[in-house]
Amino acid sequence: MKLRENFKWSLVVPTSMGVRITPLNGQAVHTSDTFFMQATSAETNVATISSYLGLPVKVLTTFVKDSPVARLIKDNLASRHLSFEGAEVEQGGPWGHRHQFNIADSGFGTRGPRVHNDRAGEVGRTLNVKDFDLKKLFEQEGVQVLHLSGLIAALSPETGTFCLELARAAKKHGTLISFDLNFRASFWKGREKELSSIFKEIASVSDILVGNEEDFQLCLGIKGPEEGGKDLAGQIDSFKEMIRRVKNSFPNASVFGTTLRQVVSVNSHLWGALMLEGNNWHVVEPREINVLDRIGGGDGFVGGMIYAILKGWDPEKWIQFGWASGALATTALTDYALPADEDQVWSIWKGNARVKR
């Protein structure tokens, strides 16, 4: 893969911003009366690894005009060193547009997390290519990597077209395209033919494809892994066969990645990863990590991998930094990791949890 040399932005992500509310102290939603609220989106979870480590990153989104929640989101994005651009959409009264709410507890021990999405009236569903100057962004300013998510591509017919136009413009101007499939059954219901066509076109021009076994099967029609052994490590060869099938169907991509996760309990996971770079396999055998909140771990993996690619490191470090960034994200109450520096991430990879003075 060749990164563009003349650029203003290392990474650009389109997204629909919302807020997540989480009960304190690992409690369940239905038994709680005190909640922590944060700005969130899967795509900015990815982008924050690069922005917090000093690379120029831009978010393309949309906001509800004069909304206090929009102000909270903007201030949060700025605190993460993320530049942003987006249309200001009139709320249109109490039953009009708003930023989506994600209501989720973290779970604890044997009680698994539960997530409830409240996306009625979501302003991000209005994302439209007409609200952005793609010629200025990709030709005049320059972008090294465009990261697209299946969550945005499937959010509405408008956002599907938006992601297609972004991918086409990126391809035209030599920007690498990363695509995390992120299948959601509720988004696809009744739109399977439409979304399958959109996803396959984006995948056909992507340089980096990321997904789990469900994503590759249901988004791209690729046969999933065969039933393997009981342990996660015993299924790696089967996952490799699936990735080979993805590569054969989408040969433009040169990097394919997937995470491997076995849940021992809410707070203890076996966490691994698998990456095919060219014809070279890179494997992180599953190993135990302690989990404070699992949401955002997969995004952290993708964000760390993209950061390593942007830094021009050797490919074996791409998956290592991705794995460790995902593990870092699971130690935070926010959905995103805020690495102090590269050394903190590498310490996680090395298994070094000793105090640093």
ABEGO torsion letter per residue (X at the ends): XBBBABBABABBBBBBBBBBBBBBGGBBAAABABBBBBBBBAAAAAAAAAAAAGBBBBBBBBBBBGBAAAAAAAAAAAAAGBBBBBBBBBAGEAABBBBBBBBBBAEBEABBBBBBBBABGBAAAABBAAABBAAAAAAAAEBABBBBBAAAAAABAAAAAAAAAAAAAAAAAGBBBBBBAGBBAAAABGAAAAAAAAAAAAAAABABBBBBAAAAAAAAGBBBBBBBBABAAAAAAAAAAAAAAAAAABAABABBBBBBBBBABAABBBBBBBBBBEABBBBBBBBBBBBABABGAAAAAAAAAAAAAAAGBBAAAAAAAAAAAAAAAAABABABBBBABAAAAAAAAAGBABBBX
